[in-house]
């Protein structure tokens, strides 16, 4: 910044101080100011500020957005940023996110107000995406330097970054390159200024090699100057990209100085459905699954179903031990009874083995014989439809059937001393819950059956219903992600063949499902069925699922017992997810593997917390080393604090939260006789000291900016899906084949996942099984087969 510009800004700051901020500080010169625990996000509508806002929302961290494109937005001045409460100076924001280092016009009083406020209240600023320039402590990105595409770049957290806000990482920060034909990221690599203004420092926290040079250029760095600190980010990103997801937690911790409401964990759980059942098999000649209505009516059922063997059961336990991961076994006891009857034997070695090893897993009731528990299906047509009575009303599977299917499976487990949590349930195909387009409401007999059996948590399909909701008065759903490892594939070759059918265009021999919407993702050419699973599907599915893990998303993923049998095709995907995660994260940030009821409780607490935030019912602030949080009665507080933080009770103190990613975090409620949560930070955490705000200068450009300084590539503005099945990055509806109606959900891939996912209707048994009958199995639903 030139001297003249600095003098002008300093004069503006002096005027501002005289008008308000200095007088507010004068009242509290002998005590620490109050800092409200809210982050101010000043947005230009770009993906970078939106990504940080999305992370704050995900964590449950209060934030306020000022949209610079809104003509009616508030003016950011001293009164907007600070005031006094009972004579004590109050900073209304604990951190400020900016679209760049200075999005205002030259000489802006608003930028001066922000800079003055930050210095006075020790509040930090994140420049969500700016270009390398002297005003942020960097040389121009030239000689040495680089500006351009960053797809596939291998960035690295520096020693300072690992010792600071990114200490939960091992160091590597790989940039995505999902589509070689689309630019997905852009940025500037530059070195810190050799000669900074007196008292200023620039510390790179994440860097990468500068092409054609021996030096490394900063991508994320801390610029300390004029009594304040900026986190300078010189690459653009959106909320889904892996490079951002790896850094998002650290960005929030940096701007809040490790003291904020909300928290972020990395979750992964794998539910194995249909345990003890035999799953139908995909037919590569018919291009459908015999026994499923994706095959023409009258097609004989599969003659060779897929079922785990005793060797598969033994391998499952060994694999878990080797990979330090626990799977949830979602079981159907009636499947074992059917198998014994079909083979005319009295013992089931798979059941015997898994019950002997039961403490290696978690167990979830999947109903006794896996019937469809929604409407009574009319499978004489494709797609199936709900049976109607003479008055045109839907005929539902009756309450006695629903209740007995849940209870009989519990009784079967009890008889074998298999320990389960009776509050957890996964109905077959998530049936009983609404299934569009045929069913626009739940089976009215489902909720009372859940009450009768003490079920508090029942699974739903996240590709249809991503949010938790109530089923009746006493049960909440737990949304689960379907994985593109199909229920009807026991071998890698079957999986690849079916994958080709679903995700290949008609011209290339596929079903054309992927062409049903402009936002669909199709394979450019069919996969080699002999190699495609390992070479393409495994890394893609692992990348999609890892994206969920890195997004503070507790939703479990579901697969099937068939995937643990024969070629055991799911293990390479699980291993890829776990190994990639562990190669990127330090030991202080392990994957959190929760039981279904704990996932449900996490969503329930989040819903209450977020509702209180939205209603303005949460008050939180820090004074010195004390944090005070008030929320409505019964609403637990979600918070992240430095290691060593304790909860202050009316008498004495107690522990707070649990250690994760170098901080302490968790849910907390007021102690006895208290109306607010009081947290005491460790003495090593420096309190905010009251100051008479110094005269500071707002940044302004001192040289012509590069012509492409605001480059936002298409792949960042419009997130590029990782590939077929990536439901997070598309939001258009899709037609389910044969349904004639769009599937509600998260886009094309979601529709495909729903069509072949856990909400597809169908049954692997019948209600007649409960009474010992050998009834003919019902047909499955229309739509693509896969993860039911």
Buried (B, 14 or more C-beta within 10 A) or exposed (E): BEEEBBEBBBEBBBEBBEEBBBEBBEBBEEBBBBBBBBBBBBBBEBBBBBBBBBBBBBBBBBBEBBBBEEEEEEEBBBBBBBBBEEEBBBBBBBBBBBBBBBBBEEEBBBBBBBBBBBBBBBBBBBBBBBBBBBBBBBBBBEEBBBBBBBBEBEBBBBEBBBEBBBBBBBBEBBBBBBBEEBBBBBBBBBBBBEEBBEEEBBBBBBBBBBEEBEEBBBBBBBBBBBBBBBBBBBBBBBBBBBBBBBBBBBBBBBBBBBBBBBBBBBBBBBBBBBBBBBBBBBBBEEBBBBBBBBBEEEBEBBEEBBBBBBEBBBBBBEBBEEBEBBBBBBBBBBBBBBBBEEEEEEEBEBBBBBBEBBEBBBBBBBBBBBBBBBBBBBBEEBBBBBBEEEEEEBEBBBBEBBBBBBBBBBEBBEEBEBEBBBBBBBBBBBBBBBBBBBBEEBBEBBBBBBBEBBBBBBBBBBBBBBEBBEBBEBBBBBBBBBBBBBBBBBBBBBBBBBBBBBBBBEEBEBBBBBBBBEBBBBBEEBBEBEEBBEEBBBBBBBBBBBBBBBBBBBBBBBBBBBBBBBBBBBBBBBBBBBEBBBEBBBEEBBBBBBBBBBBBBBBBBBBBBBEBBEEEEBEBBBBBBBBBBBBEEEBBBBBBBBEEBBBBBEEEBEEBBEEBBBBBBBBBBBBEEBEBBBBBBEEEBEBBEBBEBBBBBBBBBEEEEBEEBBBBBEBBEEBBBBBBBBBBBBEBBBBBBBBEEBBBBBBBBBBBBBBBBBBBBBBBBBBBBBEEEEBEBBBBBBBBBBBB
